[in-house]
Amino acid sequence: MKISCVIIDDEPLARAGVRDYAEKVGFLEVIGECKSATEARAFLEEHPADLMFLDINMPKVNGLEFVKSLQQPPLVIFTTAYREFASDSYDLDALDYLVKPITFERFYKAVNKAYQHFESTARPVLDHFYIKVDGVITKVNVVEVLYIEGMKDYIKVYLSDGSRLITLLSLKQVEALLPGDQFVRVHRSFIVAKNKVESIEGNTIHMAGQEIPIASNLRAEVLEQIVGDKFWKRG
């Protein structure tokens, strides 16, 4: 199991230190670094993360305010030079609170908590899932899903029979229910079934008469997952 994480700190040396520690831990995958809350918000919209290492004392928007502003924040490990914010951090359900300078032993203890958390909450991948549609709990067979569109707090699930289901759920939440080998996130607002893709033209996927955008920064990964690494690079 890999835990994707992002490092948010306005100090370059602090970011480098956390990255160095993270790279020594086999189950952590650093997917990005940000120097401010504003930058982090934009990054997380495009790259949902499981965990963030978050400094508190940052300019403009501090780490505590940033977490409060997120509707569905990733798991949080605060990294700070100030002990006095500890009680505030736990009010936000932070996983841990690391005081700088951080030793590797203390860092590993914190990230091991994250591993145990995700291991205990991991769900078995099923061939179906349930969502509430107009107040009715509805079964959705994974094999019938073409693609899923995220719309703020809602998602639309498009099915192979031409119907669509709308429910109050985030794209990240439904992504956790889907088999990772069958679906791929192609844009911050879209997840598609790989075997339902009919063609790809530039940054556009064609399937079931619809055009679905591919985010420019995800294009290489999307092509690799859908058509294979060797194939698309030859073209």
Secondary structure as UniProt FT lines:
FT   STRAND          3..8
FT   HELIX           12..23
FT   TURN            26..27
FT   STRAND          28..34
FT   HELIX           37..46
FT   STRAND          51..55
FT   HELIX           63..69
FT   STRAND          75..80
FT   HELIX           83..85
FT   HELIX           86..91
FT   TURN            92..93
FT   STRAND          96..99
FT   HELIX           104..121
FT   STRAND          128..133
FT   TURN            134..135
FT   STRAND          136..141
FT   HELIX           142..144
FT   STRAND          145..151
FT   TURN            152..153
FT   STRAND          154..159
FT   TURN            160..161
FT   STRAND          164..168
FT   HELIX           171..175
FT   TURN            176..177
FT   TURN            180..182
FT   STRAND          183..187
FT   TURN            188..189
FT   STRAND          190..193
FT   HELIX           194..196
FT   STRAND          199..201
FT   TURN            202..203
FT   STRAND          204..207
FT   TURN            208..209
FT   STRAND          210..213
FT   HELIX           216..218
FT   HELIX           219..227
FT   HELIX           229..234
//
